[in-house]
Amino acid sequence: MERRKFLTAGGLGLAASAVAAPAVAQSMPEVKWRLAASWPKSLDTLYGGCEYFCKRVAEITDNRFQIQSFAAGEIVPGLQVLDAVSNGTVEMGNTALYYYWGKNPAFTFGTALPFGLNTRQHISWLIWGGGQDMLNDLLKEQNVIGVPTGSTGAQMGGWFRKEIKSMDDLKGLKFRVGGFAGTIIAKVGGVPQQIVAGDIYPALEKGTIDAAEWVGPYDDEKLGFVKVAKYYYYPGWWEGTGQGHNIMNLEKWNALPKHYQAAISTASLDTFTWVTGKYDSVNPPALKRLLAAGAILKPFPQEVLEGCYAAANGIYADLAKSNPHFGKMYASLTAYRSDSLAWMQVAELSFDSFMMRMRTRT
């Protein structure tokens, strides 16, 4: 009797499986997307992160959802990725949102607010402080939704053909600087230039610009800046982090099965760890090689840092009054930063400072 019940139940199970199989297949459709990146293929950190992301999405979906990545210029120029995603030229892109501050200055909060947050603070604010929700309210106006992905970590201050000793040395300086930071450079008398990675070296070499920042030692070494500008400054006060985003066309995103949306979100966060971890691994030896190649490593003078800080805060105060998106995000970020800095001073800073002292003794 028991054996008969078992066989009956087993038969029902097999029948249910046979019925369910087509439904499962239907819920896992084959989808192919294209991703346009803002980075050249030579940058195996930023563009490499795009390739890693696409690979993870395929793995998570058993190759049913495939995304092919394209480097800057292969479909659209690097600074036109948001427009390409917005108008449906491609389904998604990987970019730095501060490239589009001309559309709205609030886009800078997606990548880095000058004198804002470090890498850990920024990803925390995006995910736990409501930052990404506010960014997506802004992105919705462009028919786009975003998910944070790889971050460069804190960046360097860039390569200068002449030494920077005071605020006067910034006046008239033609400086390639990313995103919204250019408004601060202009405020203190500089001439900001927004140029994609592949065009920076020839501009420096020809003297079209006097200085340029990109990311940090590993990428800067690949782009060859040490050959045409020797003074290498730090810190990159405009980017305490360099947060990247995956952005998706809103209609295409809404049409995806929920588990494919989850695959993009999961793979994006995987890519954050991959990109940020790789930068922390490759930057230290790259800095040593740059110094051996003749780079002169120098901190920005305190006068320059404080002058730019004051200029930045003046710009923020004005924008917070006139731009609702900027005002809302600025109030949120500064409140979050205040609490976060107090904690990091107790924990992270005290530990790092002690370890640096011990390092100098050994």
Disulfide bonds with the S-S distance in Angstrom:
none
